[in-house]
């Protein structure tokens, strides 16, 4: 069954905010057995929204739209859905019940003077909003379903997790999810090298199983294989390809057969060996710690870190030697090694990672250009560091540095 | 002049990755004087892409498409643009020059056996890729322009910054940018309260100036006013509204009249007063430090932080008292205060911020549910803390905690 998303997003169209809802809805649709074929971001001009929703409904079984449900004048979704339903807004008892419930949760009264949340197009169902004030909407028409949710990410998520699943079960009770994906995550070799030099028949071989795509990531390449089958088929497919690629030139570059992040893999491996991790970050400024702590349960093996942005912090807290800083500079393998050792000792961890580099735009020199990073690792026996050079802007470089740092951390944990 | 974006994004449609290109292109289009009216994300099925590009060209002067330019079999953009141009692929001398140039940068040879980068649709111009291997494409047709760039964010950015600006200047030499936006950023009061209680005429008043929209952020509400005018009109509009809102009930909630992030504002204020900032993060796990260090030049006033995830780190590095941890628990105002004081002393900063809370999903209790956060601040004279409670999932809570923490930091810097 096919689905489309229509996002009302004036703020997205002027580039003020970053859309995060598409990914959330896309994952949810996949899990619910729908194939997402198109996403459209449109303005809150009534004619544009009407046009986009009409087109989306023509091509799919389910359309999910976000935004335009609030109480202010730029909130036009209800009017447009009335047009699609061919009806007018009218007082709706369920909407009144929901408004009182939603406002009651924040200890406020709601009545018909508060706003027009009680007016709903005839034939349209108001939907519980578990995390906000504006109700969602549901319109069933010609065997298709149009669901409308607020654009606020937290409210959208809450509707996807509860009320919308119930609506799908009511309208599409027989759907099954037979769409499977296997992901081969690789690190340290470019796309062209994989498919044209290392494994020239890989693409064709994989194509016998399903639809192949290759996605260069911030570092490394993901190879996706989409195919129809059951979750059991998915497991079998992964086992088959793990066997097939064993001993191949690609093997040493593969770090996961699942779509896991490197921070998840690092924490899993630390859990397997029961190791405590500490970080000493300079140029990444807390990004590596932030990535690790985004994972639930990270506190059992990530104990903490020091963001040593100023040299005084490197010396005072991490015990980096003044001489090393003076002689080799803050961005050096010597200092990176001392940072890794220092944080291991001060925080009493089993393994540690350090990063010191130049994320730019300022601070580069001929010998140490912007994009240079020295990455150190330590365990109780050995501390060492390596230098890397990447290109990109500040946030991109921070991201790349953190990525390669996490892979270094993975490797010292694997070897522990 | 109107523009649309068409993104080839199978990985986006299955929710595997987060789209970041839309925001980058949207900002760029605005700066180049284009109004972005629609964004479409489609799959790499040839008929879908052809349909989306055709529709996008019908409704706009400029269409920018990303993805599908690489060397593998799922890269179909070139074929589709050939269909739009009504021509066939042929050997292109400029494309050969570019291929040799692009591969030369990574010390590799390119020849016609490497891949088919030398084949370009007749009437289509290959475009320099300053940061990658695949060339961009440019098709001028019926006074409209179609630009095609790789989907890799770094390569896209490099093309937007250089080659695509040149192409716009060649094809649309007379365009001017008369689209202005004023943003009133508020904190600490909901949308409904602003427009229905505090300032019931604000929306209507603003509407006399242009198009108003209201966007609830992760904490606080942004009010945007879009209007036609020069950059001077923009300054005048802001001054007018700053005066108008002075003394209004909204004033104390407004923290910026520009679209700046709270981390930028914090660093600006620290710069004005020449204060050094240090952080002690538990539940946010480095997120606040990461946000501050995303800003270029942050190193002059952010000296560093301690990610004190484990209690041992709170005690060992930040000198939080064992008694306080035992008596009040790690998530308490007492511990938050000691963390803020501790990091101020250990890192020798002028001001500090601490956060200790429960981001979930585990770790909550009846008295301290998931979403509880104690936020401490300190300067050389005073350390204090306050408790907040929010709802949401782990990454959302981390984000909210960091947001309210940065606002607390802004306030103690303002008062310093």
Contacts between the chains, C-beta under 8 A, distances in Angstrom:
chain1	res1	chain2	res2	distance
A	10	B	213	5.6
A	10	B	224	7.9
A	11	B	213	7.2
A	11	B	215	5.3
A	11	B	224	7.2
A	12	B	22	6.5
A	12	B	23	7.3
A	12	B	26	6.8
A	12	B	39	7.2
A	13	B	26	5.9
A	13	B	36	4.6
A	13	B	37	7.2
A	13	B	38	7.9
A	13	B	39	7.1
A	14	B	26	6.1
A	14	B	27	7.8
A	14	B	30	5.7
A	14	B	36	7.2
A	14	B	181	6.7
A	14	B	226	7.6
A	15	B	22	7.8
A	15	B	23	5.0
A	15	B	24	7.4
A	15	B	25	7.7
A	15	B	26	3.3
A	15	B	27	3.5
A	15	B	28	7.7
A	15	B	29	7.7
A	15	B	30	6.0
A	15	B	36	7.9
A	16	B	183	7.8
A	16	B	215	7.8
A	16	B	222	7.9
A	16	B	224	7.4
A	16	B	259	6.1
A	17	B	23	7.3
A	17	B	215	7.4
A	18	B	18	8.0
A	18	B	20	6.7
A	18	B	23	5.1
A	19	B	19	6.4
A	19	B	22	6.4
A	19	B	23	7.5
A	20	B	18	6.7
A	22	B	12	6.5
A	22	B	15	7.8
A	22	B	19	6.3
A	22	B	41	7.2
A	23	B	12	7.3
A	23	B	15	5.0
A	23	B	17	7.3
A	23	B	18	5.0
A	23	B	19	7.5
A	24	B	15	7.4
A	25	B	15	7.7
A	26	B	12	6.8
A	26	B	13	6.0
A	26	B	14	6.2
A	26	B	15	3.2
A	27	B	14	7.8
A	27	B	15	3.5
A	28	B	15	7.7
A	29	B	15	7.7
A	30	B	14	5.7
A	30	B	15	6.0
A	36	B	13	4.6
A	36	B	14	7.2
A	36	B	15	7.8
A	37	B	13	7.2
A	37	B	42	7.6
A	37	B	43	6.4
A	37	B	48	7.2
A	38	B	13	7.9
A	38	B	40	6.5
A	38	B	41	6.7
A	38	B	42	5.5
A	38	B	43	7.8
A	38	B	48	7.4
A	38	B	52	7.7
A	39	B	9	8.0
A	39	B	12	7.2
A	39	B	13	7.1
A	39	B	39	7.9
A	39	B	40	7.1
A	39	B	41	4.0
A	40	B	38	6.5
A	40	B	39	7.1
A	40	B	40	5.4
A	40	B	41	7.8
A	41	B	22	7.2
A	41	B	38	6.7
A	41	B	39	4.0
A	41	B	40	7.8
A	42	B	37	7.7
A	42	B	38	5.5
A	43	B	37	6.4
A	43	B	38	7.8
A	44	B	213	7.4
A	48	B	37	7.2
A	48	B	38	7.4
A	52	B	38	7.7
A	70	B	191	6.7
A	70	B	214	7.4
A	70	B	216	7.8
A	71	B	191	7.3
A	71	B	192	5.9
A	71	B	195	7.5
A	71	B	196	7.3
A	72	B	191	6.9
A	72	B	195	6.0
A	72	B	203	6.5
A	72	B	214	5.0
A	73	B	203	6.3
A	73	B	207	7.8
A	73	B	212	7.6
A	74	B	212	6.9
A	74	B	213	4.9
A	74	B	214	6.8
A	114	B	192	7.9
A	114	B	196	7.4
A	115	B	192	7.3
A	115	B	196	7.2
A	131	B	391	6.8
A	133	B	192	7.3
A	152	B	216	5.7
A	153	B	396	7.2
A	154	B	391	7.4
A	154	B	392	5.3
A	154	B	396	5.9
A	157	B	393	7.2
A	181	B	14	6.8
A	183	B	16	7.9
A	191	B	70	6.7
A	191	B	71	7.4
A	191	B	72	7.0
A	192	B	71	5.9
A	192	B	114	7.9
A	192	B	115	7.4
A	192	B	133	7.3
A	195	B	71	7.6
A	195	B	72	6.0
A	196	B	71	7.4
A	196	B	114	7.5
A	196	B	115	7.3
A	203	B	72	6.6
A	203	B	73	6.2
A	207	B	73	7.9
A	212	B	73	7.6
A	212	B	74	7.0
A	213	B	10	5.7
A	213	B	11	7.2
A	213	B	44	7.5
A	213	B	74	5.0
A	214	B	70	7.5
A	214	B	72	5.1
A	214	B	74	6.9
A	215	B	11	5.4
A	215	B	16	7.7
A	215	B	17	7.4
A	216	B	70	7.9
A	216	B	152	5.8
A	222	B	16	7.9
A	224	B	11	7.3
A	224	B	16	7.5
A	226	B	14	7.6
A	259	B	16	6.2
A	279	B	307	7.2
A	281	B	286	7.5
A	281	B	289	7.9
A	284	B	290	7.7
A	284	B	293	7.7
A	285	B	289	5.3
A	285	B	290	5.6
A	285	B	292	7.0
A	285	B	293	2.6
A	285	B	294	7.5
A	285	B	298	7.5
A	285	B	302	7.9
A	286	B	281	7.5
A	286	B	286	3.3
A	286	B	287	6.9
A	286	B	288	7.3
A	286	B	289	3.0
A	286	B	290	4.0
A	286	B	293	6.5
A	286	B	305	6.6
A	286	B	307	6.8
A	287	B	286	6.9
A	287	B	290	4.6
A	287	B	293	7.7
A	288	B	286	7.3
A	289	B	281	7.9
A	289	B	285	5.3
A	289	B	286	3.0
A	289	B	289	7.6
A	289	B	290	7.8
A	289	B	307	4.5
A	289	B	309	8.0
A	290	B	284	7.7
A	290	B	285	5.6
A	290	B	286	4.1
A	290	B	287	4.6
A	290	B	289	7.8
A	290	B	290	4.7
A	290	B	398	7.8
A	292	B	285	7.0
A	293	B	284	7.7
A	293	B	285	2.6
A	293	B	286	6.5
A	293	B	287	7.7
A	293	B	307	7.6
A	293	B	309	6.7
A	293	B	359	7.9
A	293	B	398	7.4
A	294	B	285	7.5
A	294	B	394	7.0
A	294	B	395	5.5
A	294	B	398	7.1
A	296	B	360	7.6
A	296	B	361	5.7
A	296	B	362	7.0
A	296	B	394	5.8
A	297	B	362	7.1
A	298	B	285	7.5
A	298	B	309	7.7
A	299	B	309	5.6
A	299	B	310	7.1
A	302	B	285	7.9
A	302	B	309	5.8
A	303	B	309	5.7
A	303	B	310	3.9
A	303	B	312	6.8
A	303	B	313	5.9
A	304	B	306	6.9
A	304	B	307	4.8
A	304	B	308	5.2
A	304	B	309	4.4
A	304	B	310	5.7
A	304	B	313	3.8
A	304	B	317	7.6
A	305	B	286	6.6
A	305	B	306	7.6
A	305	B	307	4.2
A	305	B	309	7.9
A	306	B	304	7.0
A	306	B	305	7.6
A	306	B	306	5.6
A	306	B	307	7.3
A	306	B	317	7.4
A	307	B	279	7.2
A	307	B	286	6.8
A	307	B	289	4.5
A	307	B	293	7.6
A	307	B	304	4.8
A	307	B	305	4.2
A	307	B	306	7.4
A	307	B	307	6.9
A	308	B	304	5.1
A	309	B	289	8.0
A	309	B	293	6.7
A	309	B	298	7.7
A	309	B	299	5.6
A	309	B	302	5.7
A	309	B	303	5.7
A	309	B	304	4.4
A	309	B	305	7.9
A	310	B	299	7.2
A	310	B	303	3.9
A	310	B	304	5.7
A	310	B	347	8.0
A	312	B	303	6.8
A	312	B	347	7.7
A	312	B	348	6.8
A	313	B	303	5.9
A	313	B	304	3.8
A	313	B	347	5.6
A	316	B	346	7.2
A	316	B	347	7.1
A	316	B	348	7.3
A	317	B	304	7.7
A	317	B	306	7.4
A	317	B	317	6.9
A	317	B	346	6.4
A	317	B	347	7.0
A	346	B	316	7.1
A	346	B	317	6.4
A	347	B	310	8.0
A	347	B	312	7.7
A	347	B	313	5.6
A	347	B	316	7.1
A	347	B	317	7.0
A	348	B	312	6.8
A	348	B	316	7.3
A	359	B	293	7.9
A	360	B	296	7.6
A	361	B	296	5.7
A	362	B	296	7.1
A	362	B	297	7.1
A	363	B	299	8.0
A	391	B	131	6.9
A	391	B	154	7.4
A	392	B	154	5.3
A	393	B	157	7.2
A	394	B	294	6.9
A	394	B	296	5.8
A	395	B	294	5.5
A	396	B	153	7.2
A	396	B	154	5.9
A	398	B	290	7.8
A	398	B	293	7.4
A	398	B	294	7.1
